[in-house]
Amino acid sequence: MPTAAPEEAHGFEIFQHYERLQWKVSELGLENVRRDLVDPAYISLVKGVVMGEATSLPGLHGFLSEFDDDYDCSAFVAVWAYQELQHHYAFRA
């Protein structure tokens, strides 16, 4: 069986690390949030965070374009972008 090149093995280790960190928006228990206790200032703050997190798709495009010949970097950026989308949708929820 052929062995992976060191950079491929490193990329796979990074993927495995981030794979263990996966979570789902449905697991956050947002239905338990007491909206009557939320300070209105936090709503403005979260709206700003939602906008910031919404930049992951342009960021993904830029990274993939810049590092199109670097498989490990591109694979990591794809996982990163997925997680950034999760943040965006979690704050929206």
Backbone as numpy.savetxt, mean C-alpha at the origin, in Angstrom:
# Nx Ny Nz CAx CAy CAz Cx Cy Cz
17.52 -28.84 -10.01 16.68 -27.67 -10.01 17.57 -26.44 -10.01
17.32 -25.48 -10.91 18.16 -24.27 -10.94 17.91 -23.42 -9.69
18.96 -22.76 -9.24 18.82 -21.88 -8.09 18.57 -20.46 -8.56
17.89 -19.69 -7.73 17.60 -18.30 -8.07 18.85 -17.46 -7.95
18.96 -16.49 -8.82 20.05 -15.52 -8.71 19.89 -14.77 -7.39
20.98 -14.29 -6.80 20.88 -13.60 -5.49 19.87 -12.47 -5.49
19.83 -11.68 -6.57 18.88 -10.57 -6.57 17.44 -11.06 -6.63
17.20 -12.20 -7.31 15.85 -12.77 -7.34 15.46 -13.27 -5.95
16.38 -13.93 -5.29 16.10 -14.44 -3.95 15.81 -13.28 -3.01
16.55 -12.19 -3.14 16.32 -11.02 -2.30 14.93 -10.45 -2.56
14.55 -10.34 -3.82 13.23 -9.84 -4.17 12.13 -10.71 -3.60
12.32 -12.03 -3.64 11.32 -12.94 -3.11 11.21 -12.81 -1.59
12.34 -12.61 -0.92 12.32 -12.40 0.53 11.53 -11.13 0.88
11.74 -10.09 0.10 11.00 -8.85 0.33 9.51 -9.09 0.11
9.16 -9.81 -0.96 7.76 -10.11 -1.24 7.15 -10.90 -0.09
7.86 -11.92 0.39 7.33 -12.73 1.49 7.12 -11.88 2.75
8.04 -10.96 3.00 7.90 -10.08 4.16 6.62 -9.27 4.06
6.39 -8.63 2.94 5.21 -7.79 2.78 3.93 -8.61 2.67
4.04 -9.81 2.16 2.87 -10.68 2.08 2.34 -10.99 3.48
3.23 -11.13 4.45 2.82 -11.39 5.84 2.13 -10.19 6.46
2.29 -9.02 5.90 1.72 -7.80 6.46 0.36 -7.46 5.88
-0.18 -8.32 5.03 -1.44 -8.02 4.37 -2.60 -7.93 5.37
-3.52 -7.05 5.08 -4.73 -6.88 5.89 -5.85 -6.47 4.95
-7.07 -6.49 5.45 -8.24 -6.14 4.65 -8.99 -5.01 5.32
-9.53 -4.11 4.51 -10.33 -3.01 5.04 -11.49 -3.57 5.86
-12.06 -4.68 5.42 -13.20 -5.29 6.13 -12.82 -5.76 7.53
-11.53 -5.91 7.82 -11.07 -6.36 9.13 -10.89 -5.21 10.13
-11.09 -3.98 9.69 -10.83 -2.82 10.55 -11.90 -2.57 11.59
-13.06 -3.15 11.44 -14.14 -2.94 12.40 -14.72 -1.54 12.36
-14.78 -0.96 11.17 -15.27 0.42 11.04 -16.72 0.57 11.48
-17.46 -0.53 11.47 -18.85 -0.46 11.91 -18.95 -0.15 13.41
-17.86 -0.28 14.13 -17.84 -0.01 15.57 -17.44 1.43 15.91
-17.13 2.22 14.90 -16.73 3.61 15.15 -17.94 4.40 15.64
-17.76 5.07 16.74 -18.82 5.92 17.29 -18.68 7.30 16.65
-19.43 7.52 15.60 -19.34 8.77 14.85 -19.65 9.99 15.72
-20.50 9.81 16.73 -20.84 10.93 17.61 -19.67 11.38 18.47
-18.63 10.54 18.57 -17.46 10.89 19.37 -16.30 11.41 18.53
-16.47 11.44 17.21 -15.38 11.88 16.34 -15.33 13.41 16.32
-14.18 13.94 16.68 -13.95 15.39 16.64 -13.96 15.85 15.19
-14.76 16.86 14.84 -14.81 17.34 13.45 -13.44 17.71 12.87
-12.51 18.11 13.71 -11.17 18.43 13.20 -10.49 17.20 12.61
-10.81 16.03 13.15 -10.22 14.80 12.62 -10.78 14.47 11.24
-12.00 14.88 10.97 -12.60 14.63 9.66 -11.82 15.40 8.59
-11.50 16.64 8.87 -10.69 17.43 7.92 -9.31 16.80 7.74
-8.73 16.35 8.82 -7.42 15.71 8.75 -7.47 14.47 7.87
-8.47 13.64 8.08 -8.60 12.40 7.31 -8.84 12.70 5.84
-9.62 13.73 5.53 -9.83 14.10 4.14 -8.51 14.46 3.46
-7.64 15.13 4.18 -6.32 15.45 3.64 -5.48 14.20 3.42
-5.57 13.27 4.35 -4.82 12.02 4.22 -5.33 11.22 3.02
-6.64 11.20 2.82 -7.22 10.49 1.68 -6.63 11.04 0.38
-6.52 12.36 0.29 -5.95 12.96 -0.92 -4.50 12.54 -1.11
-3.74 12.54 -0.02 -2.34 12.14 -0.11 -2.19 10.68 -0.51
-3.00 9.83 0.06 -2.93 8.40 -0.26 -3.40 8.12 -1.69
-4.16 9.03 -2.27 -4.67 8.84 -3.63 -3.58 8.99 -4.69
-2.38 9.35 -4.30 -1.30 9.55 -5.26 -0.55 8.26 -5.58
-0.99 7.14 -5.02 -0.25 5.89 -5.23 -0.25 5.43 -6.68
-1.34 5.63 -7.41 -1.35 5.18 -8.80 -0.39 5.98 -9.68
-0.38 7.31 -9.59 0.64 8.04 -10.34 2.06 7.67 -9.87
2.21 7.43 -8.57 3.52 7.02 -8.06 3.94 5.68 -8.64
3.01 4.74 -8.69 3.29 3.42 -9.27 3.73 3.57 -10.72
3.01 4.35 -11.48 3.35 4.57 -12.88 4.77 5.15 -13.01
5.05 6.16 -12.20 6.37 6.79 -12.25 7.49 5.84 -11.89
7.31 5.07 -10.82 8.35 4.11 -10.41 8.55 3.03 -11.47
7.45 2.49 -12.01 7.58 1.44 -13.02 8.25 1.97 -14.28
7.98 3.22 -14.63 8.63 3.82 -15.80 10.11 4.06 -15.55
10.42 4.54 -14.35 11.82 4.86 -14.01 12.68 3.61 -13.85
12.11 2.55 -13.29 12.88 1.35 -12.98 12.39 0.17 -13.80
12.08 0.40 -15.07 11.51 -0.64 -15.93 12.44 -1.82 -16.15
13.73 -1.65 -15.91 14.67 -2.75 -16.10 15.08 -3.41 -14.78
14.45 -3.03 -13.68 14.77 -3.57 -12.36 13.57 -4.36 -11.84
13.60 -5.68 -12.04 12.47 -6.52 -11.67 12.15 -6.43 -10.19
13.16 -6.53 -9.32 12.92 -6.50 -7.87 12.26 -5.20 -7.45
12.77 -4.09 -7.96 12.20 -2.79 -7.60 10.75 -2.70 -8.10
10.52 -3.13 -9.32 9.17 -3.08 -9.88 8.20 -3.96 -9.10
8.66 -5.14 -8.71 7.81 -6.05 -7.92 7.48 -5.42 -6.57
8.49 -4.83 -5.92 8.25 -4.18 -4.63 7.27 -3.01 -4.79
7.46 -2.21 -5.82 6.61 -1.04 -6.03 5.16 -1.48 -6.28
4.96 -2.59 -6.96 3.60 -3.09 -7.18 2.94 -3.45 -5.84
3.67 -4.09 -4.95 3.13 -4.43 -3.63 2.90 -3.15 -2.83
3.84 -2.23 -2.88 3.71 -0.94 -2.19 2.46 -0.22 -2.65
2.23 -0.17 -3.97 1.08 0.56 -4.51 -0.22 -0.07 -4.05
-0.28 -1.38 -3.97 -1.47 -2.06 -3.47 -1.75 -1.63 -2.03
-0.70 -1.62 -1.23 -0.87 -1.22 0.17 -1.28 0.24 0.29
-0.76 1.09 -0.56 -1.15 2.50 -0.54 -2.62 2.66 -0.92
-3.09 1.86 -1.88 -4.51 1.88 -2.22 -5.36 1.44 -1.03
-4.87 0.45 -0.28 -5.59 0.04 0.93 -5.71 1.19 1.89
-4.64 1.93 2.10 -4.69 3.08 3.00 -5.73 4.08 2.53
-5.71 4.37 1.24 -6.66 5.33 0.67 -8.09 4.89 0.94
-8.39 3.64 0.65 -9.77 3.17 0.82 -10.13 3.00 2.29
-9.18 2.67 3.13 -9.47 2.58 4.57 -9.83 3.95 5.12
-9.08 4.97 4.74 -9.42 6.33 5.23 -10.74 6.80 4.63
-11.02 6.46 3.39 -12.31 6.83 2.80 -13.45 6.16 3.53
-13.26 4.91 3.91 -14.32 4.17 4.62 -14.58 4.82 5.97
